[in-house]
Amino acid sequence: MTSIKVAFAQTNPVVGDVAHNLEQLMKCAEVAAGEVDVLISGELAISGYPLGDLSYREDVIHRSETALLKLVEASSAPKFSNLYFVVGHATLATSKATHIQSSKAIAHNSASVIHAGQLIGTYHKQVLPNYDVFDDWRNFVPGNQELIFDANGTKCAIAICEDIWDQTSTRPAALKRAGVELLIVPNGSPYTRDKASERRAAVRQFQDGFAVAYANLSGGQDELVFDGGSFLVDANGTEVQRAEFEEGCYYEQSDDLEPLESGEMSTLWKVLVAGLRDYCRKTNQTKLVLGLSGGIDSALSAAIAVEAVGAKNVIGVALPSRFSSAHSITDAEKLAANLSIEMREIPIDPVHKAFESSLQFSALAGENLQARIRAVLLMGISNTDNALLLSTGNKSEIAVGYSTMYGDSAGGFAPIKDLFKTDVWKVSSWLNSRGNGETIPENSITKEPSAELRPDQIDTDSLPDYETLDRILALLIEQSATIEQVVASGHPRQLAEKIESMVRASEWKRSQGAIGTKTTTIAFGSGRRVPITTRFTEL
């Protein structure tokens, strides 16, 4: 390969805001001009990704195409005379590319090459994923043609995201025979704990004597967070260029990049913050409210909220009942002081007694009533203060239904929805270890978890210890294990059957839950689709 230089336009697009998205690309172009030969965006950077069923709208696709033409025109400026743009966008398909696809799809997931006021060519994504959160097979028409072009003396080709994850592909050998020196790969690759290392493995498995420039998006879109990290590997598979997590234009190369470590706590923290921050930004939310119980889940959620929107925009509300312990209030007060957020205290016993005087409740209904009273008060504050209510449940509780519908599950966003309880403790301890003083009160981390809906209640009255529970849940959810496989891994059959039954019985609750940031390979949300009504006894 010649000494071609690439820059990554690692943007944070907003779905549908093509003017904003184009402005982001142009800002990167200003930085890259005169520094590099090729500027590469992420997947669908002009329209935003994922588009979902908006891809069926001709007007949506036309907006993307119009923005592309504006970029072509802008590229004619003298300062961009040596710069090749490779940009992701949606294109209206002229016809179905294959008879085997039965879909309403009318558009391609495309990437175009632009240079000096000319559209050099357009490539259409060929391998359309149809798993986890990806619906490309549903939403787009597959392409079937290569696009090979010369960029300042280097022969380049394009693949888009899933194209390079196909381990049976014959394309690498064909690209090598064609003399390709650099494969450019725009991506919309959302974060999971091991995704950074998986991306590099996929690139090295696909390349065949050519370098690969892997460009990713950055920022949150609904439940997804794109974690940036665009990178360039040379023809020998050595990584020589790497972008950070944040959006921006990256073009610096280095000969001594450290190997990435999967599952870094600092990256997970950035993802949790970006997920909430960008959800607020992109839906025009400026304030947040959440209940503060003194427990670890609400404490971590509050810390994420402060990092996302600032302490002055977060309202914490303590809602003690007759069963609340003294430390519930003192730990909540300490957290609020640590985070410098407003804290309000609203005892719920007067409302609780009013309900009890109106109706005779069963023991379970009486417990749930308290959670629902809290939700009504929190939603009242949400409406009054124009603040988004956060649901503070974790993945362990959501998995087994250990929450109250229209109670503690209420809210518009769930920042720790995809963190198991054991992960909540790990992230909280990591926050406190960063050297910035105590963020989460130590007692919230160390005390026995409890919903405090009846006297002396603790979570282990209903659940196994969380270390055990989370290991079983990881098998059932993330590995789709059967009860037999859970037992074979060393867990008692009776416990495995109980937990599996609880997961299965709680599907209806999850279907009504708030969205939350995806951090694992299988998160509750669009990537996991299980029927609510079923008579399979093991799922």
Phi, psi and omega per residue, in radians:
M1 nan 2.485 3.050
T2 -1.238 -3.124 -3.079
S3 -1.474 0.737 3.112
I4 -1.081 2.466 3.116
K5 -1.997 2.406 -3.136
V6 -2.102 2.640 3.005
A7 -2.190 2.565 3.109
F8 -1.819 2.071 3.006
A9 -1.495 1.446 -3.027
Q10 -1.514 1.485 -3.013
T11 -1.690 2.898 3.128
N12 -2.076 1.369 -3.025
P13 -1.257 2.738 3.012
V14 -1.897 2.185 -3.113
V15 -0.990 2.136 3.077
G16 1.603 -0.308 -3.128
D17 -1.644 1.288 -3.006
V18 -1.178 -0.528 3.116
A19 -1.126 -0.812 3.088
H20 -1.079 -0.771 -3.096
N21 -1.133 -0.681 3.100
L22 -1.169 -0.663 3.099
E23 -1.073 -0.708 3.095
Q24 -1.062 -0.771 3.139
L25 -1.103 -0.708 -3.131
M26 -1.179 -0.618 3.069
K27 -1.079 -0.709 3.088
C28 -1.155 -0.669 3.134
A29 -1.095 -0.674 3.114
E30 -1.060 -0.688 3.141
V31 -1.244 -0.692 -3.035
A32 -1.367 -0.418 -3.054
A33 -0.999 2.228 3.136
G34 1.431 -0.137 -3.113
E35 -1.825 -0.542 -3.020
V36 -2.422 3.010 3.103
D37 -1.668 -0.617 -3.034
V38 -2.292 2.299 3.045
L39 -1.938 2.156 -2.989
I40 -2.069 2.238 3.077
S41 -1.693 3.036 3.008
G42 -1.421 -3.123 -3.094
E43 -1.176 2.323 3.111
L44 0.877 0.699 -3.072
A45 -1.130 -0.463 -3.131
I46 -1.358 -0.754 -3.078
S47 -1.558 -0.431 -2.978
G48 1.669 2.637 -3.061
Y49 -2.456 2.457 -0.060
P50 -1.428 2.594 3.115
L51 -1.431 -0.434 -3.069
G52 1.049 -2.532 -3.073
D53 -1.349 -0.010 2.954
L54 -1.099 -0.337 3.115
S55 -1.181 -0.200 3.089
Y56 -1.461 -0.131 -3.072
R57 -1.611 2.078 3.135
E58 -1.086 -0.644 -3.124
D59 -1.132 -0.617 3.099
V60 -1.128 -0.768 -3.131
I61 -1.177 -0.681 3.134
H62 -1.102 -0.632 3.098
R63 -1.084 -0.708 3.103
S64 -1.120 -0.739 -3.136
E65 -1.172 -0.665 3.108
T66 -1.128 -0.726 3.099
A67 -1.112 -0.653 3.102
L68 -1.058 -0.743 3.132
L69 -1.117 -0.618 3.066
K70 -1.116 -0.665 3.099
L71 -1.166 -0.689 3.079
V72 -1.022 -0.796 -3.139
E73 -1.112 -0.757 -3.117
A74 -1.124 -0.534 -3.097
S75 -1.198 -0.191 -3.135
S76 -1.376 -0.145 3.122
A77 -1.050 2.457 -3.095
P78 -0.938 -0.612 -3.108
K79 -1.146 -0.318 3.125
F80 -1.788 0.271 -2.971
S81 -1.083 -0.471 -3.136
N82 -1.841 0.144 -3.032
L83 -1.814 2.250 3.018
Y84 -1.723 2.266 3.079
F85 -1.724 2.308 2.935
V86 -2.104 1.947 -2.966
V87 -2.249 2.407 3.125
G88 -1.505 2.418 -3.102
H89 -2.853 3.041 3.070
A90 -1.777 2.522 -3.119
T91 -2.307 2.395 3.075
L92 -1.180 2.202 -3.136
A93 -1.334 2.409 3.121
T94 -1.352 -0.461 3.103
S95 -2.845 2.893 3.034
K96 -1.135 2.321 -3.098
A97 -1.457 -0.280 -3.095
T98 -2.624 2.526 3.140
H99 -1.388 -0.215 -3.045
I100 -1.485 -0.175 -3.123
Q101 -1.610 2.144 3.037
S102 -1.893 1.776 -3.011
S103 -2.770 2.806 3.034
K104 -1.475 0.111 -3.038
A105 -1.040 2.379 3.111
I106 -2.192 -0.033 -2.986
A107 -2.237 2.759 2.976
H108 -1.725 2.607 2.893
N109 -1.575 1.891 -2.866
S110 -2.153 2.902 2.964
A111 -2.461 2.283 -3.110
S112 -1.986 2.623 3.069
V113 -1.831 2.204 -3.085
I114 -2.192 2.424 3.107
H115 -2.687 2.211 2.996
A116 0.883 0.821 3.079
G117 1.404 0.199 -3.126
Q118 -2.190 2.467 2.997
L119 -1.533 1.841 -3.046
I120 -1.247 -0.671 -3.133
G121 3.041 2.889 -3.116
T122 -2.287 2.327 3.114
Y123 -1.906 2.471 3.110
H124 -1.985 2.299 -3.136
K125 -0.939 2.325 -3.041
Q126 -1.742 -0.717 -3.115
V127 -1.732 1.939 -3.033
L128 -1.797 1.935 -3.072
P129 -1.195 2.622 -3.118
N130 -2.527 0.988 -3.126
Y131 -2.672 2.882 -3.131
D132 0.860 -2.193 -3.091
V133 -1.575 0.044 -3.017
F134 -1.648 2.273 -3.138
D135 -2.219 0.545 -3.071
D136 -1.063 -0.622 -3.141
W137 -1.139 -0.545 3.092
R138 -1.324 -0.641 -2.912
N139 -1.786 -0.271 -3.060
F140 -2.334 2.749 3.037
V141 -1.603 2.255 -3.122
P142 -1.241 2.591 3.017
G143 -1.603 3.023 -3.140
N144 -2.603 0.304 -3.095
Q145 -2.178 2.514 3.022
E146 -1.398 2.719 2.960
L147 -2.236 1.906 3.123
I148 -2.029 2.296 -3.071
F149 -2.525 2.818 3.128
D150 -1.779 2.232 3.101
A151 -2.110 1.775 3.121
N152 0.861 0.769 3.050
G153 1.653 -0.029 3.120
T154 -1.971 2.269 3.127
K155 -1.428 2.134 -3.042
C156 -2.121 2.696 3.020
A157 -2.400 2.964 -3.086
I158 -2.217 2.431 2.896
A159 -2.332 2.714 -3.141
I160 -2.107 2.046 2.980
C161 0.759 -1.749 -3.011
E162 -1.055 -0.367 3.123
D163 -0.926 -0.628 -3.068
I164 -1.618 -0.049 3.127
W165 -1.596 -0.041 3.124
D166 -1.421 1.769 -3.052
Q167 -1.253 -0.220 3.130
T168 -1.712 0.072 -3.040
S169 -1.128 2.473 3.037
T170 -1.670 0.007 -3.080
R171 -1.111 -0.698 -3.115
P172 -0.959 -0.787 3.139
A173 -1.135 -0.671 3.139
A174 -1.176 -0.688 3.107
L175 -1.136 -0.669 3.106
K176 -1.125 -0.764 3.126
R177 -1.093 -0.543 3.140
A178 -1.368 -0.075 3.107
G179 1.457 0.326 -3.134
V180 -1.150 2.313 3.139
E181 -1.840 -0.466 -3.129
L182 -2.419 2.150 3.030
L183 -1.747 2.162 -3.114
I184 -1.779 2.207 -2.991
V185 -2.237 1.650 2.984
P186 -1.212 2.419 -3.069
N187 -2.364 2.582 2.863
G188 -2.078 1.378 -2.982
S189 -1.900 1.836 -3.100
P190 -1.320 2.724 -3.109
Y191 -1.193 2.383 2.711
T192 -2.406 2.968 -2.940
R193 -1.010 -0.658 -3.064
D194 -1.887 0.201 -2.984
K195 -1.142 -0.611 -3.099
A196 -1.038 -0.803 3.132
S197 -1.258 -0.587 3.119
E198 -1.131 -0.662 3.105
R199 -1.067 -0.798 -3.119
R200 -1.153 -0.656 3.086
A201 -1.110 -0.714 3.131
A202 -1.125 -0.725 3.135
V203 -1.097 -0.828 -3.085
R204 -1.206 -0.527 3.082
Q205 -1.226 -0.555 -3.060
F206 -1.486 -0.611 -3.012
Q207 -1.221 2.580 -3.111
D208 -2.488 1.305 3.110
G209 1.486 0.105 3.108
F210 -2.193 2.684 3.073
A211 -1.328 2.789 3.135
V212 -2.319 2.218 3.032
A213 -1.849 1.958 -3.045
Y214 -1.818 1.885 -3.089
A215 -1.826 2.276 -3.115
N216 -2.109 2.811 2.998
L217 -1.405 2.989 3.078
S218 -2.361 2.538 3.018
G219 1.802 3.035 -3.042
G220 -1.669 2.550 3.030
Q221 -2.486 1.800 -3.054
D222 0.984 -2.051 -3.084
E223 -1.516 -0.146 -3.078
L224 -1.689 2.588 2.948
V225 -2.227 2.145 3.050
F226 -1.570 2.115 -2.936
D227 -1.703 0.429 3.059
G228 1.025 -2.270 3.081
G229 1.202 0.466 3.089
S230 -0.957 2.606 -3.069
F231 -2.676 2.791 3.093
L232 -2.161 2.231 3.000
V233 -1.975 2.434 -3.141
D234 -1.351 -3.124 -3.049
A235 -1.096 -0.321 3.116
N236 -1.621 0.010 3.131
G237 1.538 0.146 3.124
T238 -1.515 2.234 3.126
E239 -1.317 2.181 -3.054
V240 -2.131 -0.088 -3.118
Q241 -2.653 2.405 -3.088
R242 -2.600 2.321 3.070
A243 -1.607 2.837 3.091
E244 -1.426 -3.056 3.098
F245 -1.203 -0.694 -2.957
E246 -1.347 2.798 3.063
E247 -1.173 2.727 3.135
G248 2.660 -3.094 3.085
C249 -1.854 2.131 -3.049
Y250 -2.127 2.211 3.117
Y251 -2.490 -0.045 -3.119
E252 -1.267 2.371 3.075
Q253 -1.830 2.769 -3.139
S254 -2.587 2.516 3.130
D255 -1.615 -0.075 -3.045
D256 -2.329 0.856 3.095
L257 -1.231 2.344 3.100
E258 -1.305 2.497 3.062
P259 -1.039 2.492 3.121
L260 -1.305 2.511 3.036
E261 -1.823 2.228 3.139
S262 -1.238 2.603 3.015
G263 1.232 0.469 3.119
E264 -1.095 2.298 -3.101
M265 -1.118 -0.605 -3.134
S266 -1.128 -0.637 3.109
T267 -1.226 -0.737 3.101
L268 -1.017 -0.721 3.120
W269 -1.091 -0.791 3.109
K270 -1.031 -0.692 -3.134
V271 -1.133 -0.794 -3.140
L272 -1.070 -0.713 3.129
V273 -1.225 -0.806 -3.118
A274 -1.095 -0.654 3.139
G275 -1.033 -0.819 3.132
L276 -1.300 -0.766 -3.106
R277 -1.025 -0.844 -3.080
D278 -1.304 -0.507 3.021
Y279 -1.070 -0.747 3.124
C280 -1.154 -0.821 -3.109
R281 -1.065 -0.779 -2.997
K282 -1.430 -0.220 3.044
T283 -1.962 0.203 3.067
N284 1.079 0.718 3.034
Q285 -1.756 2.383 -3.123
T286 -2.086 -0.354 -3.097
K287 -2.208 2.662 -3.135
L288 -2.263 2.582 3.052
V289 -2.354 2.536 3.079
L290 -2.712 2.694 3.061
G291 -1.360 2.438 3.091
L292 -1.971 1.945 -3.090
S293 -1.672 -0.163 -2.986
G294 1.568 -0.106 -3.133
G295 -1.560 3.062 -3.021
I296 -1.268 -0.618 -3.065
D297 -1.165 -0.854 3.126
S298 -1.186 -0.535 3.120
A299 -1.137 -0.833 3.137
L300 -1.161 -0.700 3.109
S301 -1.051 -0.704 3.124
A302 -1.158 -0.687 3.125
A303 -1.117 -0.709 3.084
I304 -1.105 -0.747 -3.125
A305 -1.061 -0.764 -3.139
V306 -1.100 -0.756 3.121
E307 -1.142 -0.544 -3.068
A308 -1.374 -0.766 -3.015
V309 -2.193 -0.035 -3.136
G310 1.640 2.520 -3.043
A311 -1.042 -0.633 -3.080
K312 -1.191 -0.225 -3.113
N313 -1.863 0.257 -3.128
V314 -2.103 2.260 3.083
I315 -1.967 2.140 3.042
G316 -1.805 2.401 -3.074
V317 -2.224 2.085 3.016
A318 -1.589 2.310 -3.057
L319 -2.261 1.180 -3.042
P320 -1.186 2.580 3.068
S321 -2.029 -3.084 3.110
R322 -1.131 -0.319 -3.103
F323 -1.743 -0.020 -3.099
S324 -1.256 2.415 3.098
S325 -1.408 2.834 3.126
A326 -1.090 -0.636 -3.089
H327 -1.254 -0.321 3.064
S328 -1.042 -0.762 3.135
I329 -1.304 -0.814 -3.075
T330 -1.136 -0.650 3.110
D331 -1.209 -0.650 3.084
A332 -1.147 -0.730 3.110
E333 -1.103 -0.702 3.140
K334 -1.159 -0.726 3.104
L335 -1.053 -0.839 -3.131
A336 -1.021 -0.693 3.111
A337 -1.171 -0.759 3.129
N338 -1.040 -0.679 -3.062
L339 -1.608 -0.154 -3.119
S340 1.057 0.721 3.118
I341 -1.871 2.771 3.046
E342 -1.187 2.394 3.059
M343 -2.221 2.298 3.067
R344 -2.025 2.535 3.108
E345 -2.093 2.139 -3.133
I346 -2.275 1.708 3.081
P347 -1.069 2.397 -3.068
I348 -1.720 -0.025 -3.033
D349 -1.075 -0.685 3.108
P350 -1.038 -0.744 3.116
V351 -1.203 -0.684 3.129
H352 -1.029 -0.802 3.140
K353 -1.139 -0.629 3.125
A354 -1.108 -0.727 3.090
F355 -1.130 -0.749 -3.113
E356 -1.123 -0.490 3.127
S357 -1.353 -0.225 -3.090
S358 -1.717 -0.400 -3.015
L359 -2.723 2.532 3.068
Q360 -1.513 2.048 -3.087
F361 -1.792 2.546 2.962
S362 -1.216 2.953 -3.118
A363 -1.038 -0.806 -3.136
L364 -1.150 -0.761 3.126
A365 -1.089 -0.620 3.109
G366 -1.137 -0.677 3.069
E367 -1.128 -0.834 -3.108
N368 -1.134 -0.552 3.133
L369 -0.983 -0.705 -3.125
Q370 -1.084 -0.779 3.129
A371 -1.106 -0.642 -3.118
R372 -1.288 -0.576 3.034
I373 -1.082 -0.776 3.128
R374 -1.054 -0.728 -3.127
A375 -1.104 -0.712 3.129
V376 -1.073 -0.770 -3.135
L377 -1.171 -0.735 3.127
L378 -1.134 -0.701 3.105
M379 -1.179 -0.557 3.066
G380 -1.110 -0.754 3.082
I381 -1.147 -0.709 3.112
S382 -0.970 -0.838 3.131
N383 -1.171 -0.762 -3.058
T384 -1.195 -0.740 -3.065
D385 -1.702 0.067 -3.124
N386 0.933 0.892 -3.097
A387 -2.155 2.366 3.117
L388 -1.238 2.215 3.105
L389 -1.416 2.251 3.076
L390 -1.653 2.343 2.961
S391 -1.581 2.321 -2.950
T392 -1.901 0.321 -3.140
G393 -1.283 2.612 3.108
N394 -1.776 3.009 -3.042
K395 -1.137 -0.613 -3.136
S396 -1.092 -0.842 3.138
E397 -1.141 -0.768 -3.123
I398 -1.113 -0.616 -3.121
A399 -1.100 -0.744 -3.043
V400 -1.775 0.090 3.108
G401 1.304 0.424 -3.120
Y402 -1.477 1.133 3.140
S403 -2.826 2.927 -3.101
T404 -1.901 2.138 3.053
M405 -1.067 2.385 -3.120
Y406 1.067 0.369 3.058
G407 -2.179 -1.962 -3.131
D408 -1.226 -0.202 3.075
S409 -1.458 -0.146 -3.098
A410 -1.211 2.524 3.091
G411 2.641 2.904 -3.119
G412 -1.698 -0.293 3.111
F413 -2.677 2.493 -3.096
A414 -2.122 1.632 -2.971
P415 -1.141 -0.459 -3.127
I416 -1.973 0.424 -3.092
K417 -1.010 -0.551 -3.092
D418 -1.894 0.470 2.997
L419 -1.960 2.118 2.968
F420 -1.076 2.788 -3.121
K421 -0.998 -0.709 3.134
T422 -1.120 -0.561 3.070
D423 -1.222 -0.627 3.098
V424 -1.021 -0.775 3.100
W425 -1.111 -0.722 -3.117
K426 -1.123 -0.809 -3.134
V427 -1.128 -0.708 -3.134
S428 -1.127 -0.751 3.110
S429 -1.137 -0.672 3.103
W430 -1.094 -0.733 3.109
L431 -0.995 -0.743 -3.112
N432 -1.273 -0.311 -3.088
S433 -1.617 0.004 -3.045
R434 -1.318 -0.121 3.105
G435 1.566 0.187 3.131
N436 -1.802 0.343 -3.063
G437 1.498 3.017 -3.106
E438 -1.234 2.192 3.044
T439 -1.700 -0.958 3.121
I440 -1.659 2.197 3.101
P441 -0.931 2.338 -3.066
E442 -1.047 -0.598 3.135
N443 -1.151 -0.531 3.087
S444 -1.167 -0.506 3.142
I445 -1.401 -0.698 -2.959
T446 -1.635 -0.369 -3.034
K447 -1.311 2.776 -3.136
E448 -1.162 2.202 3.136
P449 -1.106 2.441 -3.137
S450 -2.710 2.459 3.037
A451 -1.392 -0.311 3.119
E452 0.915 0.875 3.098
L453 -1.875 -0.070 3.027
R454 -2.670 2.904 -3.065
P455 -1.045 2.330 3.019
D456 1.022 0.453 -3.118
Q457 -1.316 2.404 2.983
I458 -2.353 2.740 -3.045
D459 -1.052 -0.596 -3.097
T460 -1.250 -0.044 2.961
D461 -1.149 -0.540 -3.065
S462 -1.990 -0.338 -3.023
L463 -2.278 2.740 2.959
P464 -1.206 2.999 3.071
D465 -1.023 2.649 -2.982
Y466 -1.176 -0.511 3.078
E467 -1.043 -0.818 3.126
T468 -1.185 -0.826 -3.123
L469 -0.992 -0.802 -3.058
D470 -1.194 -0.588 3.072
R471 -1.129 -0.720 3.122
I472 -1.181 -0.746 -3.140
L473 -1.119 -0.668 3.107
A474 -1.062 -0.686 3.098
L475 -1.166 -0.839 -3.057
L476 -1.189 -0.703 -3.001
I477 -1.622 -0.892 -2.995
E478 -1.515 -0.340 3.094
Q479 -2.027 0.051 -3.136
S480 0.878 0.724 -3.099
A481 -1.279 2.605 2.997
T482 -1.465 2.961 3.071
I483 -1.049 -0.703 3.125
E484 -1.032 -0.695 -3.141
Q485 -1.242 -0.611 3.074
V486 -1.136 -0.743 3.099
V487 -1.103 -0.740 -3.129
A488 -1.107 -0.429 3.126
S489 -1.412 -0.050 3.033
G490 1.991 0.147 -3.117
H491 -1.745 2.531 3.130
P492 -1.065 2.458 -3.103
R493 -1.034 -0.768 -3.092
Q494 -1.052 -0.712 3.128
L495 -1.205 -0.743 3.120
A496 -1.046 -0.756 3.138
E497 -1.146 -0.689 3.140
K498 -1.110 -0.838 -3.093
I499 -1.172 -0.728 3.125
E500 -1.073 -0.697 3.128
S501 -1.140 -0.690 3.131
M502 -1.156 -0.714 3.098
V503 -1.068 -0.812 -3.098
R504 -1.122 -0.719 -3.072
A505 -1.278 -0.235 -3.057
S506 -1.747 0.138 -3.096
E507 -1.056 -0.651 -3.111
W508 -1.135 -0.588 3.096
K509 -1.169 -0.796 -3.092
R510 -1.111 -0.534 -3.124
S511 -1.150 -0.329 -3.125
Q512 -1.885 0.081 -3.051
G513 -1.388 2.834 3.080
A514 -1.196 2.665 3.034
I515 -1.272 2.761 3.118
G516 -2.712 2.882 -3.005
T517 -1.183 2.203 3.087
K518 -1.334 2.275 3.078
T519 -2.258 -0.258 -3.077
T520 -2.021 3.003 -3.088
T521 -1.131 -0.628 3.095
I522 -2.178 1.828 3.128
A523 -1.877 2.644 3.014
F524 -1.212 2.143 -3.071
G525 2.653 -2.572 -3.046
S526 -1.166 -0.333 -3.110
G527 -1.530 -0.080 3.126
R528 -2.296 1.969 -3.024
R529 -2.131 1.821 -3.096
V530 -2.203 2.375 3.124
P531 -1.056 2.494 3.038
I532 -1.333 -0.756 3.138
T533 -1.669 1.967 -3.141
T534 -2.775 2.641 3.057
R535 -1.979 0.274 2.903
F536 -1.135 2.242 -3.086
T537 -1.517 -0.197 3.065
E538 -2.366 2.151 3.109
L539 -2.338 nan nan
